[in-house]
Amino acid sequence: MITEAVRAACADRDGLPFPAQRLFDGAADGVPGLVVERFDDAIRARGPGRLVSDLAAIRAGVPPDAPFFWRFTHAHAGGPPGDAGARVVDEHGLRFGVQLRGARNTGLFLDARPARAWVGAHAAGRRVLNLFAYTCGFGVAAAAGGARATVNVDAVAGALARGRDNYALNGLATDGRTFWKADVLDALKRAAKADARFDGIVVDPPPVPQAGGRGRRLDPTRDLARLIGACRAVLAPDGWLLLLARPASPADAELDALVGLGPPAWSAGPDADFRTPCLRARAWMNQPPR
């Protein structure tokens, strides 16, 4: 049953124009918890530990000539012998490095593909702040889209190092302000104190609480109002604010009220390779008072 479900889902997505795409999307495709994704020539499966016993059935459902990687908990991960799992994938003409062996996350969240494209199309001439930057996908999109400056903030030095590699892959210039290792709330406080203003702000909080500065733990749901308020303090007139919300986040109407900038100028979910409700992207414009 699993083999046939995976084979059918892959066939259903055949022809989608994404070199990196989701091939199997959990319960929507027939197996709760199972995610299968393609990255260039390779395929990676992941899910809860209970699916380890089904690894052979999953493998049998994907194209047989593709290098196959898997991760079902840290103890059950692997791939082809001698293949370290490093790949470079193309997304709308941009290049991103991914790691398919061992790591919990590959380095590129595919559900945010439309949001990265939107940022790239609305970055020209702007100073863009990318919060919870991870491997700086939004920063790369903004810089490639003509931003006059990009600032990527993340508390994890290793993630920013991968972001630096992504800038280099795309031939994008950086300076001492491009990558800022800091707690996001601390960084926003310092930016406001320095009277800094940004013409575009990307807020992509982690789906679960994470360690923050000075012993804090940032909860993406509980602390969202505080986070948005701190962003508003450094958002320039005519600037935009892009928020990526996940299922646990407030409903759209509540988000609009929380942000306080009226209805969004743009909103979208993931592309057609995703079938399970997940990421919601909403962008608002900071219109100055008339």
Backbone as CSV, one residue per row, in Angstrom:
resi,resn,N_x,N_y,N_z,CA_x,CA_y,CA_z,C_x,C_y,C_z
1,MET,0.827,-1.196,0.000,0.000,0.000,0.000,0.868,1.255,0.000
2,ILE,1.918,1.282,0.839,2.785,2.448,0.917,3.525,2.654,-0.403
3,THR,4.038,1.585,-0.968,4.739,1.700,-2.247,3.834,2.304,-3.311
4,GLU,2.625,1.826,-3.407,1.702,2.337,-4.422,1.311,3.782,-4.141
5,ALA,1.139,4.144,-2.863,0.789,5.523,-2.513,1.925,6.472,-2.895
6,VAL,3.165,6.082,-2.620,4.308,6.927,-2.965,4.444,7.029,-4.483
7,ARG,4.290,5.915,-5.174,4.408,5.930,-6.631,3.339,6.829,-7.252
8,ALA,2.107,6.741,-6.747,1.020,7.557,-7.290,1.247,9.040,-7.029
9,ALA,1.742,9.378,-5.837,1.984,10.778,-5.518,3.089,11.360,-6.388
10,CYS,4.144,10.590,-6.614,5.229,11.054,-7.479,4.722,11.276,-8.904
11,ALA,3.909,10.345,-9.393,3.369,10.481,-10.743,2.446,11.691,-10.850
12,ASP,1.704,11.968,-9.789,0.770,13.079,-9.788,1.483,14.419,-9.895
13,ARG,2.719,14.483,-9.406,3.484,15.728,-9.445,4.429,15.793,-10.637
14,ASP,4.431,14.762,-11.435,5.300,14.740,-12.601,4.955,15.901,-13.539
15,GLY,5.958,16.652,-13.919,5.735,17.784,-14.803,5.703,19.127,-14.104
16,LEU,5.643,19.147,-12.754,5.722,20.432,-12.053,7.116,21.023,-12.255
17,PRO,7.206,22.336,-12.445,8.476,22.938,-12.874,9.406,23.302,-11.722
18,PHE,9.591,22.393,-10.758,10.407,22.705,-9.604,11.526,21.678,-9.460
19,PRO,12.794,22.064,-9.650,13.894,21.126,-9.450,13.975,20.587,-8.025
20,ALA,13.494,21.381,-7.068,13.368,20.923,-5.684,11.888,20.993,-5.336
21,GLN,11.276,19.850,-4.998,9.843,19.854,-4.764,9.444,18.734,-3.817
22,ARG,8.271,18.882,-3.230,7.705,17.831,-2.392,7.018,16.800,-3.286
23,LEU,7.354,15.535,-3.077,6.775,14.450,-3.862,5.673,13.717,-3.116
24,PHE,5.737,13.723,-1.793,4.743,13.021,-0.977,4.506,13.862,0.265
25,ASP,3.219,14.140,0.554,2.898,15.128,1.584,2.006,14.531,2.679
26,GLY,2.532,13.538,3.362,1.885,13.016,4.550,0.495,12.467,4.332
27,ALA,-0.401,12.811,5.266,-1.755,12.254,5.254,-2.498,12.584,3.969
28,ALA,-2.235,13.736,3.374,-2.934,14.116,2.139,-2.635,13.152,1.000
29,ASP,-1.490,12.480,1.067,-1.128,11.505,0.036,-1.274,10.068,0.530
30,GLY,-1.760,9.890,1.753,-2.103,8.543,2.188,-1.309,7.940,3.320
31,VAL,-0.220,8.584,3.766,0.578,8.037,4.866,0.910,9.180,5.831
32,PRO,0.196,9.304,6.947,0.465,10.388,7.892,1.918,10.400,8.357
33,GLY,2.494,11.580,8.349,3.850,11.759,8.849,4.950,11.595,7.821
34,LEU,4.668,10.952,6.708,5.706,10.704,5.712,5.852,11.891,4.761
35,VAL,7.081,12.359,4.608,7.400,13.425,3.658,8.519,12.923,2.757
36,VAL,8.314,13.054,1.459,9.338,12.698,0.476,9.546,13.914,-0.421
37,GLU,10.815,14.297,-0.597,11.121,15.476,-1.396,12.270,15.184,-2.362
38,ARG,12.212,15.856,-3.510,13.289,15.757,-4.495,14.153,17.006,-4.404
39,PHE,15.466,16.811,-4.459,16.420,17.911,-4.524,17.387,17.610,-5.660
40,ASP,17.144,18.241,-6.797,17.941,18.002,-7.991,17.834,16.525,-8.382
41,ASP,18.935,15.779,-8.363,18.896,14.388,-8.798,18.520,13.418,-7.678
42,ALA,18.482,13.901,-6.431,18.332,13.021,-5.275,16.957,13.154,-4.633
43,ILE,16.604,12.143,-3.848,15.327,12.120,-3.129,15.599,11.858,-1.659
44,ARG,14.846,12.541,-0.805,14.990,12.377,0.640,13.637,12.103,1.267
45,ALA,13.566,11.076,2.109,12.355,10.742,2.862,12.603,11.009,4.333
46,ARG,11.579,11.476,5.022,11.682,11.680,6.468,10.325,11.461,7.111
47,GLY,10.351,11.250,8.413,9.114,11.022,9.138,9.394,10.506,10.532
48,PRO,8.367,10.124,11.255,8.548,9.608,12.613,9.213,8.236,12.607
49,GLY,9.747,7.863,13.753,10.482,6.615,13.860,9.679,5.383,13.503
50,ARG,8.367,5.420,13.668,7.540,4.246,13.370,7.594,3.856,11.900
51,LEU,8.044,4.771,11.027,8.097,4.475,9.597,9.397,3.797,9.175
52,VAL,10.318,3.614,10.112,11.583,2.976,9.758,11.346,1.601,9.137
53,SER,10.399,0.852,9.686,10.134,-0.499,9.171,9.567,-0.482,7.756
54,ASP,9.109,0.668,7.291,8.536,0.786,5.948,9.522,1.377,4.949
55,LEU,10.791,1.493,5.335,11.769,2.161,4.483,11.869,1.509,3.103
56,ALA,11.906,0.187,3.062,12.025,-0.497,1.770,10.811,-0.234,0.885
57,ALA,9.624,-0.194,1.490,8.408,0.068,0.719,8.402,1.490,0.178
58,ILE,8.898,2.442,0.984,8.980,3.837,0.525,9.968,3.935,-0.631
59,ARG,11.112,3.322,-0.454,12.149,3.370,-1.489,11.637,2.779,-2.806
60,ALA,10.837,1.739,-2.707,10.329,1.085,-3.917,9.354,1.964,-4.683
61,GLY,8.800,2.996,-4.048,7.816,3.844,-4.706,8.387,5.030,-5.444
62,VAL,9.663,5.366,-5.185,10.274,6.526,-5.836,11.061,6.067,-7.052
63,PRO,11.401,6.985,-7.972,12.170,6.591,-9.155,13.432,5.824,-8.767
64,PRO,13.670,4.675,-9.350,14.756,3.805,-8.898,16.153,4.341,-9.177
65,ASP,16.306,5.256,-10.133,17.634,5.740,-10.487,18.075,6.924,-9.630
66,ALA,17.246,7.423,-8.721,17.580,8.596,-7.912,18.326,8.187,-6.647
67,PRO,19.435,8.845,-6.330,20.071,8.614,-5.036,19.059,8.873,-3.913
68,PHE,18.980,7.952,-2.956,17.909,7.985,-1.959,18.496,8.174,-0.566
69,PHE,18.019,9.213,0.130,18.422,9.508,1.500,17.198,9.419,2.395
70,TRP,17.423,9.176,3.664,16.301,9.091,4.599,16.723,9.538,5.988
71,ARG,15.713,9.990,6.753,15.924,10.338,8.158,14.633,10.094,8.925
72,PHE,14.624,9.047,9.717,13.490,8.733,10.583,14.017,8.695,12.018
73,THR,14.121,9.859,12.632,14.818,10.128,13.894,16.325,10.105,13.650
74,HIS,17.049,10.699,14.555,18.502,10.827,14.393,19.181,9.460,14.278
75,ALA,18.635,8.474,14.943,19.267,7.149,14.956,19.056,6.370,13.663
76,HIS,18.125,6.793,12.842,17.816,6.052,11.615,17.894,7.010,10.429
77,ALA,19.100,7.257,9.972,19.336,8.163,8.849,20.440,7.588,7.988
78,GLY,20.363,7.848,6.693,21.395,7.332,5.812,21.181,7.718,4.380
79,GLY,21.980,7.087,3.520,21.911,7.360,2.098,22.905,6.499,1.359
80,PRO,23.116,6.756,0.082,24.036,5.938,-0.708,25.457,6.004,-0.144
81,PRO,26.150,4.888,-0.094,27.537,4.894,0.393,28.407,5.846,-0.429
82,GLY,29.218,6.620,0.275,30.133,7.523,-0.400,29.524,8.826,-0.873
83,ASP,28.232,9.019,-0.681,27.555,10.250,-1.090,27.269,11.069,0.165
84,ALA,27.925,12.207,0.318,27.777,13.025,1.516,26.434,13.735,1.591
85,GLY,25.674,13.738,0.509,24.340,14.326,0.530,24.289,15.808,0.218
86,ALA,25.404,16.420,-0.133,25.399,17.844,-0.481,24.913,18.018,-1.915
87,ARG,23.966,18.920,-2.096,23.442,19.240,-3.415,23.262,20.750,-3.529
88,VAL,23.238,21.246,-4.761,22.872,22.632,-5.048,21.662,22.587,-5.956
89,VAL,20.576,23.251,-5.524,19.332,23.216,-6.297,19.002,24.605,-6.828
90,ASP,18.259,24.607,-7.914,17.828,25.852,-8.550,16.388,26.161,-8.149
91,GLU,16.131,27.422,-7.818,14.765,27.872,-7.532,14.567,29.237,-8.180
92,HIS,13.786,29.265,-9.233,13.525,30.515,-9.953,14.822,31.238,-10.322
93,GLY,15.825,30.462,-10.729,17.086,31.055,-11.152,18.079,31.308,-10.042
94,LEU,17.710,31.062,-8.797,18.625,31.204,-7.665,19.139,29.830,-7.256
95,ARG,20.330,29.806,-6.677,20.957,28.548,-6.280,21.059,28.468,-4.762
96,PHE,20.696,27.298,-4.231,20.738,27.085,-2.788,21.394,25.741,-2.482
97,GLY,22.281,25.751,-1.505,22.890,24.517,-1.061,21.999,23.798,-0.066
98,VAL,21.904,22.483,-0.190,21.124,21.671,0.744,21.972,20.499,1.209
99,GLN,21.626,19.970,2.381,22.320,18.821,2.946,21.298,17.735,3.226
100,LEU,21.416,16.601,2.551,20.404,15.554,2.605,20.751,14.423,3.567
101,ARG,21.970,14.360,4.030,22.362,13.259,4.907,22.505,13.761,6.347
102,GLY,21.797,13.125,7.258,22.026,13.373,8.676,21.242,14.523,9.267
103,ALA,21.336,15.707,8.699,20.733,16.888,9.298,19.211,16.761,9.350
104,ARG,18.627,17.328,10.406,17.172,17.281,10.527,16.508,18.035,9.392
105,ASN,17.009,19.229,9.083,16.470,20.039,7.986,17.511,20.166,6.884
106,THR,17.059,20.227,5.665,17.975,20.245,4.526,18.677,21.587,4.344
107,GLY,18.069,22.665,4.834,18.606,24.007,4.616,17.729,24.845,3.711
108,LEU,16.684,24.243,3.142,15.771,24.991,2.281,14.355,24.468,2.495
109,PHE,13.474,25.323,3.021,12.089,24.939,3.252,11.294,25.214,1.970
110,LEU,10.835,24.151,1.344,10.222,24.273,0.024,8.848,24.929,0.065
111,ASP,8.154,24.865,1.212,6.830,25.487,1.271,6.903,27.010,1.175
112,ALA,8.076,27.582,1.450,8.234,29.039,1.387,8.647,29.529,0.002
113,ARG,8.639,28.658,-0.988,9.068,29.032,-2.347,8.308,30.242,-2.887
114,PRO,6.951,30.280,-2.833,6.253,31.469,-3.354,6.602,32.743,-2.591
115,ALA,6.819,32.625,-1.283,7.153,33.807,-0.500,8.534,34.344,-0.862
116,ARG,9.482,33.447,-1.118,10.799,33.923,-1.558,10.692,34.644,-2.900
117,ALA,9.863,34.112,-3.797,9.678,34.777,-5.086,9.059,36.161,-4.902
118,TRP,8.096,36.281,-3.978,7.468,37.578,-3.734,8.494,38.585,-3.206
119,VAL,9.316,38.150,-2.282,10.351,39.041,-1.740,11.286,39.494,-2.851
120,GLY,11.707,38.563,-3.708,12.589,38.940,-4.800,11.972,39.961,-5.734
121,ALA,10.658,39.879,-5.924,9.969,40.804,-6.822,9.657,42.148,-6.175
122,HIS,9.838,42.266,-4.859,9.498,43.505,-4.158,10.664,44.031,-3.320
123,ALA,11.888,43.745,-3.775,13.061,44.132,-2.992,13.874,45.254,-3.612
124,ALA,13.634,45.578,-4.860,14.500,46.522,-5.565,14.603,47.852,-4.825
125,GLY,15.821,48.274,-4.559,16.075,49.552,-3.922,15.780,49.602,-2.439
126,ARG,15.381,48.491,-1.850,14.978,48.484,-0.437,16.076,47.939,0.466
127,ARG,15.984,48.320,1.713,16.822,47.734,2.758,15.970,46.683,3.464
128,VAL,16.353,45.415,3.340,15.513,44.302,3.775,16.128,43.623,4.991
129,LEU,15.295,43.433,6.016,15.686,42.749,7.249,15.053,41.368,7.253
130,ASN,15.864,40.336,7.362,15.409,38.950,7.326,15.595,38.343,8.715
131,LEU,14.482,38.125,9.432,14.540,37.643,10.809,14.326,36.134,10.874
132,PHE,15.023,35.486,11.817,15.066,34.022,11.885,15.568,33.510,10.529
133,ALA,16.687,34.034,10.108,17.145,33.911,8.726,17.511,32.492,8.334
134,TYR,17.891,31.654,9.287,18.331,30.280,9.005,19.438,30.332,7.953
135,THR,19.272,29.749,6.785,20.327,29.761,5.772,20.152,30.905,4.764
136,CYS,19.360,31.898,5.142,19.279,33.189,4.446,18.628,33.126,3.070
137,GLY,17.687,32.206,2.877,17.004,32.125,1.598,16.301,33.410,1.209
138,PHE,15.624,34.043,2.173,14.934,35.296,1.866,15.934,36.423,1.607
139,GLY,17.042,36.405,2.308,18.069,37.413,2.053,18.638,37.281,0.655
140,VAL,18.887,36.047,0.224,19.380,35.813,-1.131,18.364,36.309,-2.156
141,ALA,17.086,35.985,-1.946,16.045,36.426,-2.880,15.987,37.946,-2.960
142,ALA,16.095,38.614,-1.792,16.050,40.074,-1.774,17.262,40.677,-2.464
143,ALA,18.445,40.157,-2.152,19.665,40.695,-2.755,19.660,40.499,-4.269
144,ALA,19.236,39.314,-4.719,19.164,39.056,-6.158,18.100,39.912,-6.822
145,GLY,17.083,40.323,-6.047,16.024,41.164,-6.579,16.350,42.642,-6.583
146,GLY,17.565,42.998,-6.204,17.992,44.391,-6.297,17.930,45.181,-5.015
147,ALA,17.819,44.523,-3.862,17.824,45.246,-2.592,19.131,46.021,-2.445
148,ARG,19.046,47.214,-1.892,20.286,47.982,-1.704,21.074,47.486,-0.510
149,ALA,20.395,46.755,0.389,21.090,46.136,1.519,20.208,45.028,2.069
150,THR,20.827,43.963,2.561,20.094,42.900,3.254,20.800,42.628,4.578
151,VAL,19.991,42.402,5.620,20.509,42.078,6.950,19.810,40.805,7.401
152,ASN,20.575,39.740,7.621,20.044,38.442,8.027,20.366,38.197,9.492
153,VAL,19.329,38.012,10.309,19.508,37.840,11.751,19.137,36.420,12.156
154,ASP,20.042,35.745,12.825,19.766,34.423,13.373,20.695,34.206,14.562
155,ALA,20.226,33.401,15.524,21.024,33.146,16.726,22.034,32.026,16.537
156,VAL,21.977,31.319,15.406,22.830,30.149,15.178,23.905,30.498,14.149
157,ALA,25.156,30.484,14.588,26.261,30.861,13.704,26.376,29.910,12.521
158,GLY,26.153,28.610,12.743,26.273,27.647,11.653,25.275,27.884,10.547
159,ALA,24.056,28.290,10.915,23.045,28.588,9.904,23.462,29.792,9.063
160,LEU,23.984,30.821,9.704,24.425,32.002,8.965,25.620,31.681,8.074
161,ALA,26.475,30.754,8.503,27.598,30.349,7.657,27.090,29.701,6.370
162,ARG,26.035,28.895,6.482,25.433,28.309,5.283,24.775,29.397,4.439
163,GLY,24.216,30.402,5.097,23.659,31.523,4.360,24.722,32.272,3.576
164,ARG,25.883,32.442,4.177,26.997,33.089,3.470,27.361,32.290,2.217
165,ASP,27.341,30.959,2.352,27.620,30.107,1.189,26.562,30.309,0.101
166,ASN,25.294,30.476,0.500,24.239,30.698,-0.492,24.424,32.023,-1.220
167,TYR,24.853,33.060,-0.504,25.156,34.325,-1.175,26.270,34.108,-2.203
168,ALA,27.316,33.373,-1.802,28.439,33.134,-2.708,28.011,32.325,-3.928
169,LEU,27.130,31.345,-3.738,26.652,30.538,-4.854,25.989,31.395,-5.926
170,ASN,25.393,32.512,-5.503,24.679,33.388,-6.427,25.468,34.634,-6.805
171,GLY,26.747,34.684,-6.407,27.589,35.813,-6.774,27.128,37.124,-6.159
172,LEU,26.528,37.073,-4.964,25.984,38.266,-4.319,26.994,38.847,-3.335
173,ALA,27.129,40.146,-3.366,28.070,40.825,-2.483,27.543,40.854,-1.046
174,THR,28.450,40.802,-0.085,28.103,40.915,1.333,29.050,41.904,1.994
175,ASP,28.649,42.363,3.174,29.538,43.204,3.971,29.358,42.833,5.438
176,GLY,29.929,43.611,6.326,29.888,43.286,7.744,28.514,43.349,8.364
177,ARG,27.528,43.883,7.659,26.166,43.975,8.197,25.219,42.946,7.605
178,THR,25.688,42.141,6.664,24.791,41.202,5.988,24.349,40.074,6.901
179,PHE,25.241,39.608,7.772,24.932,38.477,8.651,25.125,38.920,10.098
180,TRP,24.063,38.807,10.883,24.069,39.321,12.251,23.659,38.191,13.188
181,LYS,24.628,37.644,13.919,24.336,36.602,14.895,23.803,37.267,16.160
182,ALA,22.514,37.086,16.399,21.882,37.734,17.539,20.516,37.120,17.785
183,ASP,20.018,37.235,18.996,18.622,36.950,19.288,17.772,37.987,18.561
184,VAL,16.694,37.560,17.940,15.903,38.454,17.101,15.344,39.630,17.894
185,LEU,14.785,39.378,19.057,14.214,40.471,19.832,15.297,41.448,20.288
186,ASP,16.461,40.942,20.654,17.564,41.830,21.009,18.005,42.656,19.804
187,ALA,18.071,42.021,18.632,18.481,42.741,17.430,17.495,43.856,17.086
188,LEU,16.198,43.575,17.206,15.194,44.600,16.924,15.284,45.751,17.921
189,LYS,15.543,45.428,19.161,15.689,46.475,20.181,16.882,47.369,19.862
190,ARG,17.984,46.771,19.473,19.180,47.551,19.137,18.950,48.382,17.885
191,ALA,18.242,47.814,16.900,17.960,48.569,15.680,17.085,49.781,15.976
192,ALA,16.077,49.601,16.824,15.202,50.721,17.175,15.975,51.799,17.937
193,LYS,16.857,51.376,18.826,17.647,52.336,19.609,18.562,53.145,18.694
194,ALA,19.044,52.519,17.619,19.905,53.211,16.664,19.104,53.982,15.620
195,ASP,17.776,53.986,15.757,16.878,54.669,14.820,17.021,54.114,13.403
196,ALA,17.303,52.813,13.304,17.390,52.169,11.982,15.998,51.933,11.428
197,ARG,15.864,51.981,10.115,14.588,51.716,9.463,14.825,50.785,8.274
198,PHE,13.857,49.886,8.062,13.955,48.918,6.982,12.737,49.043,6.085
199,ASP,12.966,48.921,4.771,11.887,49.054,3.792,11.172,47.732,3.546
200,GLY,11.712,46.645,4.077,11.084,45.330,3.983,11.560,44.485,5.146
201,ILE,10.631,43.798,5.806,10.986,42.920,6.930,10.329,41.572,6.714
202,VAL,11.132,40.513,6.777,10.639,39.137,6.686,10.662,38.538,8.085
203,VAL,9.518,38.032,8.523,9.408,37.395,9.840,9.016,35.930,9.609
204,ASP,9.958,35.041,9.848,9.726,33.611,9.631,10.065,32.858,10.913
205,PRO,9.232,33.006,11.954,9.570,32.409,13.245,9.565,30.896,13.195
206,PRO,10.344,30.262,14.043,10.374,28.793,14.067,9.030,28.245,14.511
207,PRO,8.684,27.038,14.082,7.378,26.482,14.446,7.260,26.059,15.897
208,VAL,8.390,25.920,16.584,8.377,25.519,17.999,9.236,26.496,18.781
209,PRO,9.028,26.597,20.101,9.854,27.507,20.902,11.340,27.199,20.735
210,GLN,12.137,28.262,20.723,13.577,28.083,20.620,14.264,28.992,21.614
211,ALA,15.514,28.654,21.905,16.284,29.447,22.864,16.453,30.865,22.352
212,GLY,16.316,31.817,23.251,16.525,33.216,22.919,17.664,33.791,23.724
213,GLY,17.911,35.061,23.570,18.983,35.716,24.297,18.655,35.858,25.775
214,ARG,19.702,35.922,26.568,19.589,36.177,27.999,18.660,35.187,28.695
215,GLY,18.746,33.928,28.258,17.989,32.881,28.937,16.533,32.776,28.543
216,ARG,16.073,33.594,27.569,14.676,33.529,27.149,14.436,32.335,26.250
217,ARG,13.176,31.953,26.121,12.757,31.033,25.066,11.643,31.724,24.300
218,LEU,11.884,31.929,23.005,10.891,32.602,22.166,9.843,31.598,21.738
219,ASP,8.594,31.871,22.062,7.480,31.042,21.632,6.809,31.750,20.457
220,PRO,6.782,31.128,19.265,6.289,31.832,18.077,4.824,32.227,18.159
221,THR,4.047,31.562,19.014,2.640,31.933,19.168,2.455,32.931,20.300
222,ARG,2.981,32.605,21.454,2.809,33.470,22.628,3.467,34.829,22.443
223,ASP,4.634,34.883,21.799,5.405,36.113,21.687,5.193,36.843,20.372
224,LEU,4.203,36.402,19.571,4.042,36.987,18.246,3.690,38.472,18.308
225,ALA,2.801,38.857,19.220,2.417,40.265,19.322,3.618,41.137,19.660
226,ARG,4.439,40.666,20.581,5.640,41.412,20.955,6.598,41.521,19.778
227,LEU,6.736,40.434,19.044,7.634,40.406,17.902,7.172,41.366,16.812
228,ILE,5.879,41.338,16.506,5.355,42.225,15.469,5.481,43.679,15.899
229,GLY,5.217,43.964,17.161,5.369,45.332,17.652,6.791,45.837,17.499
230,ALA,7.768,44.980,17.770,9.163,45.372,17.616,9.514,45.592,16.147
231,CYS,8.909,44.819,15.259,9.127,45.033,13.827,8.520,46.355,13.368
232,ARG,7.327,46.644,13.826,6.666,47.902,13.447,7.523,49.111,13.821
233,ALA,8.269,48.982,14.916,9.085,50.105,15.389,10.233,50.434,14.446
234,VAL,10.632,49.480,13.595,11.743,49.741,12.684,11.320,49.644,11.215
235,LEU,10.010,49.591,10.966,9.502,49.504,9.598,9.311,50.903,9.028
236,ALA,9.939,51.169,7.901,9.878,52.486,7.283,8.503,52.736,6.667
237,PRO,8.107,54.011,6.546,6.899,54.324,5.789,7.019,53.765,4.367
238,ASP,5.919,53.206,3.879,5.899,52.556,2.569,6.697,51.255,2.533
239,GLY,7.136,50.809,3.707,7.805,49.517,3.759,6.792,48.388,3.825
240,TRP,7.259,47.159,3.625,6.367,46.004,3.735,6.844,45.056,4.831
241,LEU,5.890,44.342,5.376,6.155,43.339,6.407,5.581,42.013,5.934
242,LEU,6.425,41.013,5.794,6.012,39.680,5.363,6.105,38.731,6.545
243,LEU,5.001,38.077,6.870,4.953,37.121,7.969,4.629,35.743,7.423
244,LEU,5.374,34.750,7.856,5.091,33.364,7.510,4.477,32.687,8.722
245,ALA,3.242,32.248,8.569,2.480,31.669,9.677,2.221,30.197,9.404
246,ARG,2.266,29.398,10.449,2.037,27.960,10.330,0.731,27.588,11.012
247,PRO,0.301,26.331,10.903,-1.033,25.971,11.391,-1.349,26.400,12.819
248,ALA,-0.353,26.397,13.700,-0.610,26.777,15.086,-0.762,28.282,15.271
249,SER,-0.437,29.060,14.258,-0.538,30.515,14.360,-2.000,30.950,14.362
250,PRO,-2.274,32.186,14.807,-3.656,32.684,14.776,-4.239,32.676,13.371
251,ALA,-5.558,32.702,13.285,-6.246,32.750,11.999,-5.912,34.049,11.275
252,ASP,-6.199,34.084,9.976,-5.819,35.230,9.155,-6.370,36.544,9.692
253,ALA,-7.632,36.568,10.076,-8.230,37.811,10.569,-7.527,38.281,11.837
254,GLU,-7.163,37.334,12.695,-6.443,37.704,13.916,-5.056,38.240,13.589
255,LEU,-4.394,37.646,12.603,-3.080,38.146,12.209,-3.179,39.562,11.664
256,ASP,-4.185,39.814,10.833,-4.365,41.163,10.285,-4.556,42.183,11.404
257,ALA,-5.357,41.822,12.393,-5.606,42.731,13.513,-4.340,42.928,14.340
258,LEU,-3.591,41.859,14.519,-2.364,41.925,15.305,-1.323,42.818,14.645
259,VAL,-1.166,42.679,13.344,-0.182,43.479,12.618,-0.614,44.937,12.562
260,GLY,-1.906,45.179,12.380,-2.424,46.533,12.446,-2.133,47.400,11.244
261,LEU,-1.953,46.783,10.081,-1.682,47.550,8.861,-2.770,47.366,7.820
262,GLY,-3.944,46.957,8.268,-5.047,46.762,7.350,-4.962,45.401,6.676
263,PRO,-5.741,45.213,5.618,-5.712,43.932,4.901,-4.373,43.737,4.202
264,PRO,-3.964,42.490,3.998,-2.667,42.254,3.357,-2.671,42.669,1.893
265,ALA,-1.502,43.089,1.426,-1.335,43.399,0.007,-1.143,42.129,-0.801
266,TRP,-0.755,41.053,-0.126,-0.516,39.775,-0.810,-0.623,38.656,0.208
267,SER,-1.155,37.540,-0.213,-1.187,36.353,0.637,-1.175,35.124,-0.252
268,ALA,-0.575,34.054,0.234,-0.492,32.827,-0.553,-0.084,31.674,0.343
269,GLY,-0.427,30.473,-0.087,0.076,29.262,0.533,1.206,28.704,-0.317
270,PRO,1.589,27.454,-0.093,2.651,26.843,-0.888,2.195,26.555,-2.313
271,ASP,3.139,26.121,-3.133,2.835,25.746,-4.516,2.108,24.405,-4.557
272,ALA,1.797,23.958,-5.778,0.930,22.798,-5.981,1.547,21.474,-5.550
273,ASP,2.848,21.446,-5.252,3.441,20.194,-4.786,3.091,19.896,-3.338
274,PHE,2.516,20.871,-2.632,2.075,20.672,-1.248,0.578,20.437,-1.232
275,ARG,0.138,19.471,-0.425,-1.283,19.129,-0.366,-1.855,19.257,1.045
276,THR,-1.003,19.313,2.053,-1.456,19.425,3.439,-1.411,20.890,3.864
277,PRO,-2.460,21.426,4.497,-2.414,22.816,4.960,-1.202,23.042,5.861
278,CYS,-0.407,24.019,5.506,0.795,24.266,6.298,1.094,25.758,6.311
279,LEU,2.096,26.186,5.594,2.545,27.562,5.663,1.553,28.529,5.024
280,ARG,1.343,29.682,5.687,0.583,30.796,5.117,1.490,32.015,5.109
281,ALA,1.611,32.654,3.968,2.423,33.859,3.852,1.511,35.048,3.621
282,ARG,1.723,36.125,4.402,0.914,37.336,4.276,1.841,38.541,4.339
283,ALA,1.626,39.490,3.434,2.459,40.685,3.369,1.581,41.925,3.475
284,TRP,1.976,42.860,4.307,1.238,44.092,4.517,2.132,45.279,4.156
285,MET,1.527,46.356,3.667,2.248,47.585,3.361,2.029,48.591,4.474
286,ASN,3.086,49.269,4.864,3.026,50.292,5.899,2.749,51.630,5.224
287,GLN,1.489,51.897,4.990,1.107,53.120,4.315,1.165,54.299,5.285
288,PRO,1.882,55.362,4.935,1.944,56.522,5.839,0.592,57.213,5.930
289,PRO,0.302,57.872,7.047,-0.976,58.576,7.183,-1.100,59.685,6.175
290,ARG,-2.311,59.860,5.661,-2.563,60.924,4.680,-2.961,62.214,5.385
